[in-house]
């Protein structure tokens, strides 16, 4: 499905943020003014700002449309005014508002970004002063690309301002906030600023420091983080807007007034920068204080009734009782998802690398099931352990699990007992819940297989690990050198051969798991146009590199290569060589369409890690926990598919679902890349994006289509598994996809 930028907040504490520093007021020392708009003219300066156009519901279930109407966005009395309006169209209320940005007009990396403004007040308003990357394709779609929210104020809570970073994946946020003791943010002007440094974000309100964030990351599921400070090492543009309704603020009600109280009034926007920044930084990890055990024998679980919280949502209904140490949950309605009926305990500390034993007693009045897991609410609800499906009987039974905490230390994990979306509503009894540390050890590194995008070369983009050279070994003779450059977010491996000779520079990578008698395509990009002078070897067999389009290419058969092959690039001729984006993939339009190599070449994108999970071996089985409200929020996808204009293709696959439902499949344009090239998103489906009605019985789907657009080497194959066409699917279910093939006729 066409991906849309999702911009949302889950309001948690400021966990992970640095404490107050000695500097309590903002300082402009060493900074120069680079951008300023005081809105002194009679109309908006379109050399500095551009309008955004979006339909209602584009993100967050918001109600407003964005356009360039002078009723919604205008300059008056030295101020910019963004006015939200309510209209009555044939008895139906509709809403319009304004959203402007500096994309393509002013973009900056690092500096002080500030605005002085007043926010609207009233239920349903969400004004924002925030930033997004100018080139979202560098790290991938949101939240991989990162987002910087300098100011957000809920219209129904105008004494509190939020400043937030969004990044991931999984989607993670770090947030600080300011609560006024006197006055509010709607009836008087206040100044909001962020000082963005390579290794820290410092947030300010009215020049007063309110908190910092120093820890962030970006990585794809199954991959490893890009070298810090990614994704916040690229130019961003500024955005001003007023949203109406949606997931976070809720919708307007009878108290909401669409007069001057529905205005965001901006006095000025300014940006300051230093002459230079040292980007050779490492993450300043905040010391995480972890509480000790509360109970006997090192138990981290609190035993009182008040330590547990009962929750119900999405159709769930029941009750919680605590009786002499026994937790009792009764269910009236099971709801549509496993967490419709839920019992949780928060603030469980888990330390990276530690082994834990998790145990409890549980039973019911009849045979039924429940789910249990340990999650990270402050980290996009990532699963640290589970979800484990537990089969209960009338007899009390002890359940015991051992696991290692492999993620960053989290002092605020949560135990989740999920009891919804089951056929039985019998009560569940739980007692003797114990989590205790039973050891600590190094986290094992998985053996090299294939990267998430099907590449057999690890870190072919030279943006992983220290010096951005993780997995590579570099050997340089006297007078020769190797390094990774980083200019305007272009990372290239730079080799300089000062004196010609055998093996002047050798770059190698081992443990490459090639399959025998399989054809592969090797490609790389080079800005120096001499890469074909390098000698390439798979073990002792040389492969010939030739010019191909804007890069270089070699097609070879692995022959009798083993599962631990070595790849070498040997430079012997004097000169400078620069290259990037090294890929070695199967010579097929689609990679691993049989799922014989698990998820190699594939990615499961989820808005939240709790929404779905996948198991893949000869087929992909996606367990859907929550279809959410938009089809793009769960996608099984493969990137970098090549289609040629005028060519005819046949796309085929097998599919089934444990619940009857719609699944959309598309070979579509990479809209984030298109936005970088052309200024607007365009996720056009080249195959028209048909929908299949998936059922319990396996069905074979086959579509023939002609590529009517220009050649595209960055096509994305997506199976949209969330709420296709807005149709939510109630309850947990599984979708199985296999035998995916794309053939050029």
ABEGO torsion letter per residue (X at the ends): XBBBBBBBBBBBBABGBBBBBABABBBABGBBBABBBAGABABBBAAABBBBBBBBGABGGBABBBBABAAABBBBGGBBBBBBBBBBBGGBBBBBBBBBBABGABBBBEEBBBBBBBBBBEBGBBBBBBBBBABAAAAEBOAAAEBBBABBBBAABAABBBBBBBBOOBBBBBBBBBBBABEBAAABBBBBBBBBBAABBBBBBGGBBAEBBABBBBBBBGBBBBBOAOABABBBBBBBBBBBEEAAAEBBBAABBBBAAABBBBABBBBBBBABBBABBBBBBBBBBBBBBABBGGBABBABAAABBBBBBGGBBBBBBBBGGBBBBBBABAEABAAABBBBBBGBBBBBGBBBBBBBBBBBABBBBBBBBBBBAAAGGBBABOBBBBBBBABBBBBBBBBBBABBBBAABBBBBBABGBABABBBBBBGBBBBBAEBBBBBBBBBBBBAAGBABBGAAGABEBGGABGBBBBBBBGBBBBBBBBGGBBBBBBBBABBEBGABBBBBBGBBBBBGBBBBBBBBBAAGAAAABBBBBEABBBBBBBBEABBBBBBBAEABBABBBBBBBBABBEBBBBBGBBBBBBBABBGAAGAAEABGBBBBBABAAABBBBBBGBBBBBBABAEABAAABBBBBBGBBBBBGBBBBBBBBBBBABBBBBBBBBBBBAAAAAAAAGBBBABBAAGGBBBBBBABBBBBBBBBBBABBBBAABBBBBBABBBGGBBBBEBBBBBBBGBBBBBX
